[in-house]
Amino acid sequence: MSKLERNWQYAEQYPGETDAIVRARRLSLELGLEPVSRSTAAQLSALTALTRAQAVCEVGTGVGVSGLALLRYAPEATLTSIEIEPEHLREARGVFAEAGVPSSRLRLVEGDARHVMPRLNLGAYDLVLLDADPGQLLEHFEHALGIVRPGGCIVVPGIFAHGRVPDPAARDEAAVACRDLLALVAESPAIAPMLSPTGDGVLTLVRLDG
């Protein structure tokens, strides 16, 4: 194992998780879903704390792993979470209820994010998480840029597409979409981008004023 691999493994094992997140992660894996990694969840928790988030939007609820992470250190935040699969949303409702998250802090929306996000208020969200179909990533990003406030963050976990993005020979839909987004935000005057190797890569984008 290389030094970089040891560093990555240590970082993944380092952050502790609440019992609720551990249970949600176990359920997610049992259902064949791929939740955000432990270190990615920790990064999400830190970002909502750092931004003192009051309003958070998530595309791709899963069964609630990332949602619980987003709310962990943001006691005043409300979460709007969009999920296209009704069975996943049903499981998520149970996960949030078991974790003791008040229904007043949740808005769980069943539907296609491409149709739901345009109905959300512009500039109303402190943080937007995009964790859904990579093939729709660019479209989700355009909508996210509209609803996140100046100074707020758009976060894209899994931006390395299981390690395929750094491989120029990988031309599948997910890898191409992730590369296209990386290229787009690198040149955008409206965005301050940060790419980290956390989990399967996390792209954090700060919307600049103006």
TORDRENLUM-206713 format. One line per field, with one value per residue: x, y, z of N, C-alpha, C in turn; residue number from 1; residue in one letter. Coordinates in Angstrom, 1 decimal. Each point is the difference from the previous one (the first is absolute). Layout:
residues N
n_x: X; ...
n_y: Y; ...
n_z: Z; ...
ca_x: X; ...
ca_y: Y; ...
ca_z: Z; ...
c_x: X; ...
c_y: Y; ...
c_z: Z; ...
i: NUM; ...
aa: A; ...
This chain:
residues 210
n_x: 0.8; -0.3; 0.8; -0.3; 0.1; 1.1; 0.4; -0.4; 0.6; 1.0; -0.1; -0.2; 0.9; 0.5; -0.9; -0.5; -1.0; -1.1; -0.7; -0.7; 1.1; 0.5; -1.2; 0.0; 1.3; -0.3; -1.1; 0.7; 1.0; -0.9; -0.4; 1.3; -0.2; 0.6; 0.0; 0.0; 1.3; 0.6; 1.2; -0.7; -0.6; 1.2; 0.5; -1.0; 0.2; 1.3; -0.4; -1.0; 0.9; 0.9; -1.0; -0.1; -0.1; -0.9; 0.4; -0.3; 0.5; -0.6; 0.8; -0.9; -1.2; -0.1; 0.6; 0.8; 1.0; 0.0; -1.3; 0.2; 1.0; -0.8; -0.8; 1.1; 0.6; -1.2; -0.1; 0.2; 0.7; -0.6; -0.4; 0.2; -0.5; 0.6; -0.9; 0.5; 0.6; -1.3; 0.5; 0.9; -0.9; -0.7; 1.1; 0.3; -1.3; 0.1; 1.0; -0.6; -1.1; 0.6; 0.6; -1.4; 0.1; -0.3; -1.2; 0.0; 1.0; -1.1; 0.5; -0.6; 0.6; -1.1; 1.0; 0.0; 1.3; 0.0; -1.0; 0.5; 1.3; -0.5; -0.7; 1.2; 0.0; 0.2; 1.2; -0.8; 1.0; 0.4; -0.5; 0.5; -0.4; 0.9; -0.9; -0.2; -0.8; 1.2; -0.9; -0.6; 1.3; 0.2; -1.1; 0.3; 1.2; -0.5; -0.8; 1.0; 0.6; -1.2; -0.1; 1.3; 0.2; 0.3; 1.2; -1.0; -0.3; 0.6; -0.5; 1.0; -0.5; 1.0; 0.7; 0.7; -1.4; 0.2; 0.6; -1.1; -0.4; 0.9; -0.7; 0.8; 0.3; -0.4; -0.9; -0.3; -1.3; 0.2; 1.1; -0.7; -1.2; 0.7; 0.6; -1.2; -0.5; 1.0; -0.1; -1.3; 0.1; 1.0; -0.8; -0.9; -0.3; -1.0; 1.0; 0.1; 0.8; -0.3; 1.0; -0.6; 1.0; -0.8; -0.1; -1.0; 0.6; 0.2; -0.9; 0.6; -1.1; 0.7; -1.2; 0.6; 0.2; -1.1
n_y: -1.2; 1.0; 1.0; 0.3; -1.3; -0.1; 1.1; -0.4; -1.2; 0.7; 0.9; -1.0; -0.5; 1.2; 0.6; 0.4; -0.9; 0.6; -0.5; 1.2; 0.6; -0.6; 0.1; 1.3; 0.1; -0.7; 0.7; 1.1; -0.6; -0.3; 1.2; -0.1; 0.9; 1.0; 0.0; 1.3; 0.1; -0.6; 0.1; -0.5; -1.0; -0.3; 0.0; -0.7; -0.8; 0.0; -0.3; -0.8; -0.5; -0.1; -0.4; -0.7; -1.1; 0.7; 0.0; -1.3; -0.2; -1.2; -0.3; -0.9; -0.3; -1.0; -0.6; 1.0; -0.7; 0.6; -0.3; -1.1; -0.2; 0.4; -0.7; -0.8; 1.0; -0.1; 0.2; 1.1; -0.9; 0.3; -1.2; 0.5; -1.2; -0.2; -0.9; -0.6; -0.7; -0.3; -1.2; 0.7; 0.8; -1.1; -0.6; 1.1; 0.0; -1.3; 0.1; 1.0; -0.7; -1.1; 0.9; 0.1; 0.0; 1.2; -0.3; 0.9; -0.9; -0.7; 0.0; -1.2; 0.1; -0.7; -0.2; 0.4; 0.1; -0.5; -0.5; -0.5; 0.0; 0.0; -0.8; -0.2; 0.7; 1.0; -0.4; -1.0; -0.7; -0.5; -1.2; -0.4; -1.2; -0.4; -0.9; 0.2; -0.3; -0.5; -0.8; 0.3; -0.2; 0.2; -0.7; -0.9; 0.1; 0.1; -0.9; -0.8; 0.4; -0.3; -1.1; -0.1; 0.4; 1.3; -0.6; -0.5; -1.3; -0.5; -1.2; -0.5; -1.0; -0.9; 1.1; -0.9; -0.2; -0.3; 1.1; 0.1; 1.1; -0.4; -1.0; 0.6; -1.3; 0.4; -0.5; -0.7; 0.0; -0.8; -0.6; 0.0; -0.3; -0.8; -0.5; -0.1; -0.4; -0.8; -0.2; -0.2; -0.6; -0.6; 0.3; -0.3; 1.2; -0.8; -0.8; -0.3; -0.8; -1.1; -0.7; -1.0; -0.9; 0.7; -1.2; 0.2; 0.9; 1.2; 0.5; 1.0; 0.7; 1.1; 0.4; 0.7; 1.2; 0.5
n_z: 0.0; -0.9; 0.1; -1.2; -0.3; 0.7; -0.5; -1.2; 0.2; 0.5; -1.0; -0.8; 0.7; -0.2; -0.8; 1.2; 0.1; -0.1; 1.0; -0.2; -0.2; 1.1; 0.6; -0.4; 0.3; 1.1; 0.3; -0.3; 0.7; 1.0; -0.3; 0.1; 0.9; -0.5; 1.4; 0.3; -0.2; 1.0; -0.7; -1.1; 0.7; 0.5; -1.3; -0.3; 1.1; -0.4; -1.3; 0.4; 0.8; -1.0; -0.8; 1.2; -0.7; -0.6; -1.3; -0.1; -1.2; -0.1; -1.0; 0.2; 0.6; -0.9; 1.1; -0.3; -0.5; -1.2; 0.0; 0.7; -0.9; -0.9; 0.7; 0.0; -0.6; -0.5; 1.3; -0.7; -0.7; -1.1; -0.2; -1.2; 0.0; -1.2; -0.2; -1.1; 0.9; -0.2; -0.3; -0.7; -0.5; -0.2; -0.4; -0.8; -0.3; -0.1; -0.8; -0.6; 0.0; -0.3; -0.8; 0.0; -1.3; 0.5; -0.3; 0.9; 0.2; -0.5; -1.3; 0.1; -1.2; -0.4; -0.9; -1.3; 0.5; -1.3; 0.6; 1.1; -0.3; -1.2; 0.8; 0.4; 1.2; -0.8; 0.1; 0.2; -0.6; 1.2; -0.2; -1.2; 0.3; -0.9; 0.3; -1.3; -1.0; -0.1; -0.7; 1.1; 0.2; -1.3; -0.2; 0.8; -0.5; -1.2; 0.4; 0.4; -1.1; -0.5; 0.7; -0.2; 1.2; -0.3; -0.1; -0.6; 0.3; -1.1; 0.4; -0.7; 0.8; 0.1; 0.0; 0.6; 0.2; 1.2; 0.0; -0.7; 0.7; 0.9; -0.5; -0.8; 0.2; 1.2; -0.8; 1.1; 0.1; 1.1; -0.6; -1.2; 0.6; 0.8; -1.0; -0.6; 1.1; 0.2; -1.3; 0.1; 1.2; -0.6; -1.0; 0.9; -0.4; -0.1; -0.2; 1.3; -0.8; 0.7; -0.5; 0.7; 0.4; 0.8; 0.6; -0.9; 0.7; 0.5; -0.8; 0.6; -0.2; 0.2; 0.2; -0.9; 0.6; -0.5
ca_x: -0.8; 0.8; -0.2; -1.2; -1.1; -0.1; -0.6; -1.5; -0.7; 0.0; -1.0; -1.3; -0.3; 0.1; -1.1; -1.0; -1.3; -1.1; -0.6; -1.1; 0.7; 0.5; -1.1; -0.4; 1.0; -0.2; -1.2; 0.3; 0.8; -0.9; -0.9; 0.8; 0.3; 1.3; 0.0; 1.3; 0.9; 0.1; 0.7; -0.9; -1.1; 0.6; 0.2; -1.3; -0.3; 0.9; -0.4; -1.2; 0.4; 0.8; -0.8; -1.2; -1.0; -1.4; -0.8; 0.9; -0.7; 0.7; -0.6; 0.4; -0.2; 0.4; -0.8; 0.2; 1.4; 0.6; -0.9; 0.4; 1.2; -0.2; -0.7; 0.6; 0.5; -0.8; -1.3; -1.0; -0.2; -1.0; 0.5; -0.8; 0.7; -0.7; 0.3; -0.9; -0.5; -0.9; 0.3; 1.2; -0.5; -0.8; 1.0; 0.6; -1.0; 0.2; 1.4; 0.0; -0.9; 0.8; 1.1; -0.5; 0.0; -1.4; -0.5; 0.1; 1.3; 0.2; -1.0; 0.4; -0.8; 0.2; -0.1; 1.2; 0.6; 0.0; -1.3; -0.2; 0.9; -0.5; -1.1; 0.6; 0.3; 1.4; 0.9; -0.6; 0.6; 1.4; 0.8; -0.8; 0.7; -0.4; 0.5; -1.0; 0.4; 1.1; -0.3; -0.8; 0.7; 0.1; -1.3; -0.2; 0.9; -0.5; -1.1; 0.6; 0.7; -1.1; -0.6; 1.0; 0.2; 1.4; 0.7; -0.4; 0.8; -0.5; 1.0; -0.2; 0.8; 0.2; 0.4; 1.0; -0.7; 0.7; 1.4; 0.0; 0.2; 1.5; 0.4; -0.4; -0.6; -1.4; -0.9; -1.4; -0.8; 0.3; 1.3; 0.0; -0.7; 0.8; 1.1; -0.6; -0.3; 1.3; 0.5; -0.9; 0.1; 1.4; 0.0; -1.1; 0.3; -1.1; 0.2; 1.3; -0.1; 1.0; -0.1; 0.7; 0.0; -0.8; -0.9; 0.2; 0.2; -1.0; 0.2; -0.7; -0.1; -0.6; -0.6; 0.6; -0.9; -0.1
ca_y: 1.2; 1.2; 1.0; 0.7; -0.9; 0.0; 1.3; 0.0; -0.9; 0.5; 1.0; -0.7; -0.7; 1.0; 0.7; -0.8; 0.2; -0.2; -1.3; 0.1; -0.1; -1.4; -0.8; 0.3; -0.6; -1.4; -0.2; 0.4; -1.1; -1.2; 0.2; 0.1; 1.4; 0.4; 1.3; 0.7; -0.6; 0.6; 1.3; 1.0; 0.4; 1.0; 1.3; 0.6; 0.5; 1.2; 1.1; 0.7; 0.8; 1.1; 1.0; 0.3; -0.3; 0.0; -0.7; -0.9; -0.8; -1.2; -0.8; -1.4; -0.3; -1.3; -0.3; 1.1; 0.1; 1.3; 1.0; 0.0; 0.7; 1.4; 0.6; -0.4; 1.2; 1.1; -0.2; 0.8; -0.2; -0.8; -0.8; -0.4; -1.1; -0.4; -1.4; -0.5; -1.4; 0.0; -0.9; 0.6; 1.1; -0.6; -0.4; 1.2; 0.5; -0.8; 0.3; 1.3; -0.1; -0.8; 0.9; 1.1; 1.2; 0.5; 0.2; 1.5; 0.3; -0.9; 0.0; -1.1; 0.2; -1.1; 0.5; 0.2; 1.3; 1.0; 0.6; 0.5; 1.1; 1.3; 0.5; 0.4; 1.4; 0.4; 0.5; -0.3; -1.1; 0.2; -1.1; -1.0; -1.2; -0.7; -1.4; -0.7; -0.5; 0.8; 0.5; 1.3; 0.9; 1.4; 0.6; 0.2; 1.1; 1.3; 0.3; 0.3; 1.3; 1.0; 0.0; 0.2; 1.5; 0.4; -0.5; -1.4; -1.1; -1.2; -1.1; -1.2; -1.1; -1.0; 0.7; -0.8; -1.1; -1.3; 0.0; 0.0; 1.3; 0.3; -0.9; 0.6; -1.0; -0.2; 0.9; -0.3; 1.2; 0.6; 0.6; 1.2; 1.1; 0.6; 0.8; 1.2; 0.9; 0.5; 1.0; 1.2; 0.9; 0.5; 1.2; 0.8; 1.1; 0.0; -1.1; -0.3; -1.5; -0.8; -1.4; -0.7; -1.4; -0.7; -1.0; -0.2; 1.4; 1.0; 1.3; 1.0; 1.2; 1.1; 1.0; 1.3; 1.1; 0.6
ca_z: 0.0; -0.1; 1.1; -0.3; 0.4; 1.5; 0.4; -0.4; 0.9; 1.3; 0.0; -0.1; 1.3; 1.1; 0.6; 0.6; -0.5; 0.9; -0.1; -1.0; -1.3; -0.2; -0.3; -1.4; -0.9; -0.1; -0.8; -1.4; -0.6; -0.2; -1.1; -1.2; -0.3; 0.3; 0.7; 0.1; 0.9; 1.3; 0.0; -0.7; 0.9; 0.9; -0.7; -0.1; 1.3; 0.3; -0.9; 0.5; 1.2; -0.4; -0.7; 0.9; -0.9; 0.4; -1.0; -0.7; -1.1; -0.3; -1.2; 0.3; 1.4; 0.5; 1.2; 1.0; 0.6; -0.2; 0.7; 1.5; 0.1; -0.3; 1.2; 1.3; 0.8; -0.4; 0.7; -0.5; -1.4; -0.6; -1.2; -1.1; -0.6; -1.2; -0.3; -1.1; 0.3; 1.2; 1.1; 0.8; 0.8; 1.1; 1.0; 0.6; 1.0; 1.2; 0.5; 0.7; 1.2; 1.0; 0.5; 0.8; -0.7; -0.1; -1.4; -0.4; -0.6; -1.2; -1.1; -0.9; -1.2; -0.9; -1.4; -0.8; 0.4; -1.1; 0.0; 1.3; 0.4; -0.5; 0.8; 1.3; 0.0; -0.4; 1.0; 1.3; 0.7; 0.4; -0.5; -0.9; -0.2; -1.2; 0.1; -0.8; -1.2; -0.6; -1.4; 0.1; 0.9; -0.5; 0.1; 1.5; 0.4; -0.4; 0.9; 1.3; 0.0; 0.2; 1.3; 1.1; 0.2; 0.0; 1.2; 0.3; -0.6; -0.7; 0.3; -0.9; 0.3; -1.1; -1.2; -0.7; -0.7; 0.3; -0.5; -1.5; -0.5; -0.3; -1.0; -1.3; -0.9; 0.4; -0.8; 0.3; 0.2; 1.3; 0.0; -0.9; 0.6; 1.0; -0.7; -0.6; 1.1; 0.5; -1.0; 0.0; 1.2; 0.1; -0.8; 0.3; 0.9; 1.1; 0.9; 0.6; 0.1; 0.8; -0.2; 1.0; -0.2; 1.0; -0.6; -1.4; -0.5; 0.4; -0.6; 0.7; -0.8; 0.7; -1.0; 0.3; -0.1; -1.3
c_x: 0.9; -0.3; -1.4; -1.2; -0.2; -0.6; -1.5; -0.7; -0.1; -1.1; -1.4; -0.4; 0.0; -1.3; -1.0; -1.4; -1.0; -0.6; -1.0; 0.7; 0.5; -1.1; -0.5; 0.9; -0.1; -1.2; 0.3; 0.7; -0.8; -0.9; 0.8; 0.3; 1.4; 0.0; 1.3; 0.9; 0.0; 0.6; -0.8; -1.1; 0.5; 0.2; -1.4; -0.5; 0.7; -0.4; -1.3; 0.3; 0.7; -0.8; -1.2; -1.3; -1.4; -0.9; 1.0; -0.9; 0.9; -0.7; 0.6; 0.0; 0.6; -0.9; 0.3; 1.3; 0.5; -0.9; 0.2; 1.3; -0.1; -0.7; 0.7; 0.5; -0.7; -1.3; -1.1; -0.4; -1.2; 0.5; -1.1; 0.7; -0.9; 0.4; -1.0; -0.5; -0.8; 0.4; 1.2; -0.6; -0.8; 1.0; 0.6; -0.9; 0.2; 1.3; 0.0; -0.9; 0.8; 1.1; -0.5; 0.0; -1.5; -0.5; 0.0; 1.3; 0.3; -1.1; 0.5; -0.8; 0.3; -0.1; 1.3; 0.5; 0.0; -1.3; -0.3; 0.8; -0.4; -1.1; 0.5; 0.4; 1.4; 0.8; -0.4; 0.8; 1.5; 0.9; -0.9; 0.9; -0.6; 0.6; -1.0; 0.6; 1.1; -0.3; -0.8; 0.8; 0.1; -1.3; -0.3; 0.9; -0.6; -1.2; 0.5; 0.6; -1.1; -0.5; 0.9; 0.2; 1.5; 0.7; -0.4; 0.8; -0.9; 1.0; -0.4; 0.9; 0.0; 0.4; 1.0; -0.6; 0.8; 1.4; 0.2; 0.4; 1.5; 0.5; -0.5; -0.7; -1.5; -0.9; -1.5; -0.7; 0.3; 1.3; 0.0; -0.7; 0.7; 1.2; -0.5; -0.3; 1.3; 0.6; -0.8; 0.3; 1.4; 0.1; -1.0; 0.4; -1.0; 0.3; 1.5; 0.0; 1.1; -0.3; 0.9; -0.2; -0.8; -1.0; 0.4; 0.1; -1.2; 0.3; -0.9; 0.1; -0.6; -0.5; 0.5; -1.1; -0.1; -0.5
c_y: 1.2; 1.0; 0.7; -0.9; -0.1; 1.3; -0.1; -1.0; 0.5; 1.1; -0.6; -0.6; 1.0; 0.5; -1.0; 0.4; -0.2; -1.4; 0.0; -0.1; -1.4; -0.9; 0.3; -0.5; -1.5; -0.3; 0.2; -1.1; -1.2; 0.2; 0.1; 1.4; 0.4; 1.4; 0.7; -0.6; 0.7; 1.3; 1.1; 0.5; 1.1; 1.3; 0.7; 0.7; 1.3; 1.2; 0.7; 0.7; 1.3; 1.1; 0.5; -0.1; 0.1; -0.8; -0.8; -0.8; -1.1; -0.7; -1.4; -0.3; -1.3; -0.4; 1.0; 0.1; 1.4; 1.1; 0.1; 0.7; 1.5; 0.7; -0.1; 1.2; 1.2; 0.0; 0.9; -0.2; -0.8; -0.6; -0.3; -1.1; -0.6; -1.4; -0.5; -1.4; 0.0; -0.9; 0.5; 1.1; -0.6; -0.5; 1.2; 0.6; -0.7; 0.3; 1.4; 0.0; -0.7; 0.8; 1.2; 1.4; 0.5; 0.1; 1.4; 0.4; -0.7; 0.4; -1.0; 0.0; -1.1; 0.6; 0.1; 1.4; 1.0; 0.7; 0.7; 1.3; 1.3; 0.7; 0.6; 1.5; 0.3; 0.6; -0.3; -1.0; 0.4; -1.0; -0.9; -1.2; -0.7; -1.4; -1.0; -0.5; 0.9; 0.5; 1.3; 1.0; 1.4; 0.8; 0.3; 1.2; 1.3; 0.4; 0.4; 1.4; 1.1; 0.1; 0.2; 1.5; 0.3; -0.3; -1.4; -1.0; -0.9; -1.1; -1.2; -1.1; -1.0; 0.6; -0.8; -1.2; -1.4; 0.0; 0.1; 1.4; 0.3; -0.9; 0.5; -1.0; -0.3; 1.0; -0.3; 1.3; 0.7; 0.7; 1.2; 1.1; 0.6; 0.9; 1.3; 1.0; 0.6; 1.0; 1.3; 0.9; 0.5; 1.3; 1.0; 1.2; 0.1; -1.0; -0.1; -1.5; -0.5; -1.5; -0.7; -1.5; -0.7; -1.0; -0.3; 1.4; 0.8; 1.3; 1.0; 1.3; 1.1; 1.0; 1.4; 1.0; 0.5; -1.0
c_z: 0.0; 1.2; -0.3; 0.3; 1.5; 0.5; -0.2; 1.0; 1.4; 0.1; 0.0; 1.4; 1.2; 0.5; 0.7; -0.5; 1.1; -0.2; -1.1; -1.4; -0.3; -0.4; -1.4; -1.0; -0.2; -0.9; -1.5; -0.7; -0.2; -1.2; -1.4; -0.5; 0.4; 0.7; -0.1; 1.0; 1.4; 0.0; -0.8; 0.9; 1.1; -0.6; -0.2; 1.3; 0.4; -0.8; 0.5; 1.3; -0.3; -0.6; 0.9; -0.8; 0.6; -0.9; -0.9; -1.0; -0.4; -1.2; 0.2; 1.4; 0.4; 1.1; 1.1; 0.6; -0.1; 0.6; 1.4; 0.2; -0.2; 1.2; 1.3; 0.8; -0.5; 0.6; -0.4; -1.4; -0.4; -1.3; -1.0; -0.8; -1.1; -0.4; -1.0; 0.3; 1.3; 1.1; 0.8; 0.9; 1.2; 1.1; 0.7; 1.1; 1.4; 0.7; 0.7; 1.2; 1.1; 0.6; 0.8; -0.7; -0.1; -1.4; -0.4; -0.6; -1.3; -1.0; -1.0; -1.2; -1.0; -1.4; -0.6; 0.4; -1.1; -0.1; 1.3; 0.2; -0.7; 0.8; 1.3; -0.2; -0.4; 1.2; 1.4; 0.9; 0.3; -0.6; -0.8; -0.2; -1.3; 0.0; -0.6; -1.3; -0.7; -1.4; 0.0; 0.8; -0.4; 0.1; 1.5; 0.4; -0.4; 0.9; 1.4; 0.1; 0.2; 1.4; 1.2; 0.1; -0.3; 1.3; 0.4; -0.8; -0.8; 0.2; -0.8; 0.5; -1.2; -1.3; -0.8; -0.7; 0.2; -0.6; -1.5; -0.5; -0.3; -1.1; -1.4; -0.9; 0.4; -0.6; 0.3; 0.4; 1.3; 0.0; -0.8; 0.7; 1.2; -0.5; -0.5; 1.1; 0.5; -0.9; 0.1; 1.2; 0.1; -0.7; 0.4; 1.0; 1.2; 1.1; 0.5; 0.2; 0.9; -0.2; 1.0; -0.2; 1.0; -0.6; -1.4; -0.7; 0.4; -0.7; 0.8; -0.8; 0.8; -1.1; 0.5; -0.2; -1.4; -1.0
i: 1; 2; 3; 4; 5; 6; 7; 8; 9; 10; 11; 12; 13; 14; 15; 16; 17; 18; 19; 20; 21; 22; 23; 24; 25; 26; 27; 28; 29; 30; 31; 32; 33; 34; 35; 36; 37; 38; 39; 40; 41; 42; 43; 44; 45; 46; 47; 48; 49; 50; 51; 52; 53; 54; 55; 56; 57; 58; 59; 60; 61; 62; 63; 64; 65; 66; 67; 68; 69; 70; 71; 72; 73; 74; 75; 76; 77; 78; 79; 80; 81; 82; 83; 84; 85; 86; 87; 88; 89; 90; 91; 92; 93; 94; 95; 96; 97; 98; 99; 100; 101; 102; 103; 104; 105; 106; 107; 108; 109; 110; 111; 112; 113; 114; 115; 116; 117; 118; 119; 120; 121; 122; 123; 124; 125; 126; 127; 128; 129; 130; 131; 132; 133; 134; 135; 136; 137; 138; 139; 140; 141; 142; 143; 144; 145; 146; 147; 148; 149; 150; 151; 152; 153; 154; 155; 156; 157; 158; 159; 160; 161; 162; 163; 164; 165; 166; 167; 168; 169; 170; 171; 172; 173; 174; 175; 176; 177; 178; 179; 180; 181; 182; 183; 184; 185; 186; 187; 188; 189; 190; 191; 192; 193; 194; 195; 196; 197; 198; 199; 200; 201; 202; 203; 204; 205; 206; 207; 208; 209; 210
aa: M; S; K; L; E; R; N; W; Q; Y; A; E; Q; Y; P; G; E; T; D; A; I; V; R; A; R; R; L; S; L; E; L; G; L; E; P; V; S; R; S; T; A; A; Q; L; S; A; L; T; A; L; T; R; A; Q; A; V; C; E; V; G; T; G; V; G; V; S; G; L; A; L; L; R; Y; A; P; E; A; T; L; T; S; I; E; I; E; P; E; H; L; R; E; A; R; G; V; F; A; E; A; G; V; P; S; S; R; L; R; L; V; E; G; D; A; R; H; V; M; P; R; L; N; L; G; A; Y; D; L; V; L; L; D; A; D; P; G; Q; L; L; E; H; F; E; H; A; L; G; I; V; R; P; G; G; C; I; V; V; P; G; I; F; A; H; G; R; V; P; D; P; A; A; R; D; E; A; A; V; A; C; R; D; L; L; A; L; V; A; E; S; P; A; I; A; P; M; L; S; P; T; G; D; G; V; L; T; L; V; R; L; D; G
